[in-house]
Amino acid sequence: MLRMLLTVVQVFSSFAIVGLVLLQRGKGAEAGAGFGAGASGTVFGARGATTALSRATAIFAAIFMINSLALAYLGTTAGKEQHKTILEEAADTGKTAPAAGSAPPPASLPAQAPPAAPATAPASTPAPATAPAPAQAPK
């Protein structure tokens, strides 16, 4: 929010400086004043607008420089903070810390193969059931 406000002030002050510099007369304009093109058409009087425009230019230049320093400071402090993405935050919440006093898991365990099915009888035919022998009565 602050960076956006400072950026708007920076753009406004830069346009103001450009506009004020374009409104001011150059040193070559004084040569034309000797031939009758002088202060007769000015709004600010015979002295001209040099003092007001140069003062406004100096004020906007100071605002521009101070604002540039503030934006540079915000840029360097924002670079130090590491902003996490949504995926990084989700990965961090999925991790659990081991309980205190518990042993760490072993480094690597060999993978165990699942037990093999017997190949003697097909799975669709049932195995023959053996009935118990009948008990004989004593003679």
C-alpha positions in Angstrom: 0.0 0.0 0.0 2.8 2.4 1.0 4.8 1.5 -2.1 1.9 2.1 -4.4 1.3 5.6 -2.8 5.0 6.5 -3.1 5.0 5.3 -6.8 2.0 7.6 -7.5 3.8 10.5 -5.9 6.9 9.7 -7.9 5.1 9.7 -11.2 3.2 12.9 -10.4 6.3 14.7 -9.3 8.2 13.6 -12.4 5.5 14.9 -14.7 5.3 18.1 -12.8 9.1 18.6 -13.2 8.9 18.0 -16.9 6.0 20.3 -17.3 7.6 23.1 -15.3 10.8 22.9 -17.1 9.0 23.1 -20.5 7.1 26.2 -19.3 10.3 28.1 -18.3 12.1 30.3 -20.8 15.6 29.5 -21.9 18.5 32.0 -21.8 18.0 32.7 -25.5 14.5 34.2 -24.8 16.1 37.3 -23.3 17.6 38.3 -26.6 14.1 38.6 -28.1 12.9 40.9 -25.3 15.2 43.7 -26.6 13.2 43.8 -29.9 9.8 44.1 -28.3 8.8 40.5 -27.6 9.4 40.9 -23.9 7.1 41.2 -20.9 4.1 42.6 -22.8 2.5 39.2 -23.2 3.3 37.6 -19.8 0.8 36.7 -17.2 3.1 37.1 -14.2 4.1 40.7 -15.0 7.3 42.4 -16.1 9.5 40.2 -14.0 8.1 37.1 -15.7 7.4 33.7 -14.1 11.0 32.7 -13.7 11.0 33.0 -9.9 7.7 31.1 -9.4 8.4 28.4 -11.9 12.0 27.9 -10.7 10.8 27.7 -7.1 8.1 25.2 -8.0 10.6 23.1 -10.0 13.0 23.1 -7.0 10.2 21.9 -4.7 9.1 19.1 -7.0 12.8 18.1 -7.5 13.2 17.8 -3.7 10.0 15.8 -3.5 11.3 13.5 -6.3 14.7 12.9 -4.7 13.2 12.2 -1.2 10.6 9.9 -2.7 13.3 8.1 -4.7 15.2 7.4 -1.5 12.1 6.1 0.2 11.3 3.8 -2.7 14.9 2.5 -2.8 14.7 1.8 1.0 11.4 -0.1 0.6 12.9 -2.0 -2.3 15.9 -3.2 -0.3 13.9 -4.2 2.8 11.3 -6.0 0.8 14.1 -8.0 -0.9 15.2 -9.4 2.5 11.8 -10.8 3.3 11.1 -14.2 1.7 7.5 -14.4 0.6 6.3 -18.0 0.4 4.0 -19.2 -2.3 0.8 -21.1 -1.6 2.5 -24.3 -2.7 5.4 -23.8 -0.3 3.0 -23.1 2.6 1.0 -26.2 1.8 4.3 -28.3 1.8 5.3 -26.8 5.1 2.0 -27.7 6.8 2.2 -31.3 5.6 5.5 -31.9 7.4 5.3 -33.1 11.0 8.1 -32.8 13.5 9.3 -36.0 15.2 8.3 -36.3 18.8 10.9 -35.6 21.5 12.8 -38.7 22.5 11.8 -40.8 19.6 14.4 -42.4 17.4 14.8 -41.1 13.9 13.6 -43.4 11.1 16.3 -45.6 9.6 18.2 -44.1 6.7 17.1 -46.7 4.1 15.2 -50.0 4.3 15.4 -52.5 1.5 12.2 -52.8 -0.4 10.3 -56.0 0.2 8.6 -57.8 -2.6 5.0 -58.9 -2.0 4.6 -62.7 -1.4 4.1 -64.7 -4.5 0.9 -66.6 -5.1 1.2 -70.4 -5.4 1.5 -71.5 -9.0 0.2 -75.1 -8.4 -3.5 -74.7 -8.7 -5.4 -72.1 -10.7 -7.4 -69.7 -8.6 -10.7 -70.6 -10.2 -10.8 -74.3 -9.3 -11.5 -75.0 -5.6 -9.2 -77.4 -3.8 -10.7 -80.8 -2.9 -11.8 -81.0 0.7 -10.8 -84.0 2.7 -13.4 -85.4 5.0 -12.4 -86.8 8.4 -12.4 -90.6 8.6 -15.4 -91.9 10.5 -14.7 -93.1 14.0 -15.2 -96.8 14.5 -17.0 -98.1 17.5 -15.2 -100.6 19.8 -16.1 -104.3 19.4 
